[in-house]
Amino acid sequence: MYDSGRILISEAKLKDGSGGTGGTSSISGYSDTFNATTDWTLSGDYYYIDVVHNLNSYNNVIELWDGTTTAVQSFATISMQDINTVRISVLSDPDERFAGRIVIITLRV
């Protein structure tokens, strides 16, 4: 489900700041939405969503946005499951699931 939401943010070339001959980097990203019920899986005391982004990187900046108020969610835990998967976790009691958007940006040096 989440695999289809991959977007290319840019192929911008950035100076690496090292002086000398410098270098280039590229920025790419992923964005997708999720709902407050069926996208979540219950596991013990937590609900979670595994987001497969296929960016092949641990160098990610990850943001979560609430779909109803556009406020960043501060009670969610984000963990990297592997180089291509991020897990969002929230408490199940009280039920803290929410509808929202995940944005992942990665920098390749």
C-alpha positions, 0 to 999 in steps of 0.5 A, spaced: 500 500 500 505 505 502 510 503 496 505 506 491 506 513 494 514 514 493 515 521 490 521 524 487 522 530 490 528 533 486 535 531 483 538 537 486 546 537 486 549 540 492 556 542 494 558 538 500 562 543 503 568 540 503 572 545 499 577 542 494 573 539 488 567 538 492 562 533 490 554 532 489 548 529 493 541 528 491 535 528 495 529 524 494 523 522 498 516 519 499 510 521 502 503 517 503 497 518 507 494 513 512 487 512 516 485 512 523 483 505 523 484 499 518 491 501 516 493 500 523 495 493 526 494 491 534 500 488 537 500 488 545 499 495 548 501 498 541 498 500 534 503 500 528 503 502 521 509 499 517 511 504 511 515 501 506 518 507 502 524 504 498 529 509 499 535 505 500 537 509 506 538 510 513 539 517 512 532 520 513 528 526 515 521 523 517 515 527 519 508 525 521 502 530 520 495 529 523 490 529 517 485 533 521 489 539 524 495 539 520 499 539 527 505 534 528 504 528 532 508 528 538 506 522 541 508 517 536 514 513 536 518 512 529 523 507 528 527 504 522 525 497 521 530 496 515 533 500 510 526 501 506 521 500 512 519 505 517 514 503 523 510 508 526 507 506 533 502 509 538 499 506 544 492 502 544 490 504 551 488 510 550 487 509 543 492 514 540 491 512 532 490 518 528 489 519 520 495 523 517 501 523 512 508 521 513 513 525 509 520 522 508 526 525 505 533 522 504 540 525 502 545 521 498 552 523 499 
